[in-house]
Amino acid sequence: MSLSRRGFLKLSMAMAGVGAATGLAGCQDSNSMADAKRVVVIGGGFGGATAAKYVKLFDPSVDVTMIDGQSSHTTCPFSNLVIGGLKDIDEITHDFSALEKRGINVVKGWVTGIDAEARTVTLKDGSRYEYDRLVVSPGIDFNYDAIEGYSEEVANTKMPHAWQAGEQTLLLRKQLEDMEDGGTFIMAAPPNPFRCPPGPYERAGLIANYFKENKPNSKILILDPKTNFSKEPLFREGWTANYGNMIEWIGGDFGGGVESVDPDTMTVVAGGTEYQGDVINVIPPQKAGWIAHEAGLVDDSGWCPINTGTYESTMHAGVHVVGDACIGSPLPKSGFAANSQAKNCAAAIVAMFHNENPPEPSWVNTCYSLVAPDYGISVAAVYAVEDGKTVSVEGAGGVSPLGGKNAEKEAGYAHDWYASITEDIWGS
Amino acid sequence: MSQNREAAISRRLPIASLAAIGLGLMLTAGTSQAASETEKMELSHAAIIGATCMGCHGFRGMGSGEIPRLAGVAKEVTAGKLLEYKSGALEGTVMNRIAKGYTDDEIQAVAEFFANQ
């Protein structure tokens, strides 16, 4: 807590020079708005949009600006349902109009620079935004160089990662639709840490569901550098129950780590063995989103170190990083965790503006995965601060029981969860 | 509060102001739980716990499908259920795993938070 405490004191001193907000009704001159506290949020995803909404909720007088490169957000959660043919991409795309109705200034643009000293954000079009506190929630970027033969261009054309929902989600769906019965789908799973730990394995199941119904002689091969994966016993049980032996997983102990790919011959090499695929989904190693690197918010790990509870960067005062880009462990890199982190971050920012100590933090993560449309599994945890560190509360949390007794119920809850969290963030 | 709201509106383009007026009409008509620029949530540990519950139970605990509504539910009811999930007296799917993460005091506080939503 010592670092965040120091940051807090520093801010208090900075704020001492700023007068209290006075009546500004009807004032057109933007300079006169200097007394209102300004929060700029980069990113309109699970972390960013939640931070923007909850700063405004905790203190409606704060001037909140949210900047995103798009005018809507297509969620990675449930994008596996689009790939599996169970949902349309429009159903997982959320615009920012409800946030605008809350008085949040939504800006479409690409952030090209952050000046943490001057406390300004610059956009590609040259416009500049001043802030008192900045929230950076840029999500992930990819280490394309880690796999020989792979690149952003290959991802966009022949071997999509589809790990940021959008065009590549649709490309992968189309490739699966075009594949002949009896074909092989290969997934190169990523090493830790990466966005959505159960995501690759949910994807495999929902593609298997599509094959089972439409192309039953097809095969799924997961090549994985890891020696185990999230909810593994539950996924394995669910795969066998729903798809027999359609899905084969080769882990890191058995040469599962993909070393190179060749998009011309549609082959991948893992553990010295060459595998031929009809559809190949390469999910490369990951790092914090581009702007986090550009702004010097990352450490040697490629992710952003932050202070406990406040999410203020340890690299730059006044800048907070939430979501997949931050080193938020023991919370996983999930949309649910990003939402939970952003609420704690928003509360801390508002408390700092009011010269108060932030409320005691608390987090939850609940990740549902669909093994099949009517077969859901979950992992949950509750987190608290102990001795200045975020810890998973002992005795709480865990995964669904084996045996599938709750699988149908939890499949329903997965859909209800999605409706709830997207409403919480981009809805009302 | 109203000063801030007016100030916020004054900075926007005319079209946005029109949208805000439309919103005001919607609120007057009571047809929707539409957003308000002055809607406020308390800043407390209970609110933080409550806000994280909203990840499944919906904004302000409005519920969704089979996930129960918590907003406006009597404190005794919510706290009673959470304590039963915590002890195992009531069997759920995910809630036994989650309820065990909170002290009894936190359960009482978050139940009160949702009773007031």
Interface residues (C-beta under 8 A of the other chain):
Chain A: A21 G23 L24 A25 G26 C27 Q28 S30 M33 A36 Y54 K56 L57 F58 D59 P60 S61 D63 A98 E100 K101 R102 G103 N105 F336 N339 S340 K343 N344 A347 V350 A351 H354 E356 P359 E360 P361 S362 W363 V364 T366 S378 A380 A381 V382 Y383 A384 V393 G395 A396 G397 G398 S400 N406 K409 E410 G412 Y413 H415 D416 W417 A419 S420 I421 E423 D424 G427 S428
Chain B: M1 S2 Q3 N4 R5 E6 A7 A8 S10 R11 R12 A16 A19 A20 L23 Q33 A34 A35 S36 E37 T38 E39 K40 M41 L43 S44 H45 A47 I48 I49 A51 T52 C53 M54 G55 C56 H57 G58 F59 M62 G63 S64 G65 E66 I67 T93 V94 R97 I98 A99 K100 G101 Y102 E106
